[in-house]
Amino acid sequence: MDIYRIQTKITKTVEIRNSAGNLVDPSSIVFNVQKPDMTSETILSTDPRVIHSATGVFALTIELDMLGFWAINTQSTDPTESITEYVYCDFDFDMEQITEEQISEVIGVIDLDRLIKLARRIKAVKEHKHGEVSLVIKNGEIVYIETRISESAKKK
């Protein structure tokens, strides 16, 4: 998983290969981009953000305009391929400070869906300025993520 700053334009390149492993142009290719707020955009090969640079090689350029996890899915027919890549968009960080070991450590403790839910809950509390987010763990598994926003923050 790659990590980027918000408002960064990224280009994701995919290669479509046949069963023999040769690069081939599919009869159709579609990109589905899911933003952190769970909205999706379908991008067709005719979109100017899609570049067909060589036989079987396509690149999609998008701007990360929202904090959180993004899913970029590529689907082609003839040959049939489905490739999903995930990226994380953060507000401010130094890429050199985040290591693959740190990412593996986080993913090893909490699955991606729960991590996204946790990030959204933390964001909601931060927007209200006061509150707490708690994890309930039973038998070594996260079973519940609880959010409390203080009443004083709600009245403001």
Residue pairs with C-beta under 8 A, 6 or more apart in sequence:
1 86
1 87
1 88
1 103
2 10
2 85
2 87
2 88
3 87
3 88
3 89
3 90
3 93
3 95
3 98
3 103
4 10
4 64
4 87
4 88
4 89
4 90
5 64
5 89
5 90
5 91
5 92
5 93
6 64
6 65
6 66
6 67
6 89
6 90
6 91
7 63
7 64
7 65
8 63
8 64
8 89
9 61
9 62
9 63
9 64
10 61
10 62
10 63
10 64
10 87
11 59
11 60
11 61
12 59
12 60
12 62
12 72
12 85
13 53
13 57
13 58
13 59
14 57
14 58
14 59
14 60
14 74
14 81
14 83
15 23
15 56
15 57
16 23
16 24
16 25
16 26
16 29
16 56
16 57
16 58
16 76
16 79
16 81
17 23
17 24
17 56
17 79
17 81
18 24
18 79
19 79
22 56
23 54
23 55
23 56
23 57
24 55
24 56
24 79
25 52
25 55
25 56
26 56
26 76
26 77
26 78
26 79
26 81
27 76
27 77
27 78
28 45
28 76
28 77
28 78
29 45
29 50
29 58
29 74
29 75
29 76
30 42
30 43
30 44
30 45
30 74
30 75
30 76
31 42
31 43
31 44
31 50
31 60
31 72
31 73
31 74
31 75
32 40
32 41
32 42
32 43
32 71
32 72
32 73
32 74
32 75
33 40
33 41
33 43
33 60
33 62
33 70
33 71
33 72
33 73
34 40
34 70
34 71
34 72
34 73
35 41
35 66
35 68
35 70
36 66
36 67
36 68
36 69
36 70
36 89
36 116
36 119
36 120
37 66
37 68
43 49
43 50
43 60
44 50
45 52
45 58
49 60
49 61
49 62
50 58
50 59
50 60
51 58
51 59
51 60
51 61
52 58
53 59
58 74
60 72
60 74
62 72
64 70
64 87
64 89
66 89
67 89
67 90
67 91
67 123
68 88
68 89
68 116
68 119
68 120
69 86
69 87
69 88
69 89
69 112
69 115
69 116
69 119
70 86
70 87
70 88
70 89
71 84
71 85
71 86
72 84
72 85
72 86
72 87
73 82
73 83
73 84
73 85
74 81
74 82
74 83
74 84
75 81
75 82
86 112
106 115
107 115
110 118
110 142
114 142
114 145
117 145
118 133
118 135
118 145
121 133
121 145
121 147
122 133
124 131
124 147
124 149
125 131
125 132
125 133
125 147
125 149
128 149
128 150
128 153
128 154
129 153
129 156
130 149
130 150
130 152
130 153
131 147
131 148
131 149
131 150
131 153
132 147
132 148
133 145
133 146
133 147
133 148
134 145
134 146
134 147
134 148
135 142
135 144
135 145
135 146
136 142
136 143
136 144
136 145
136 146
137 143
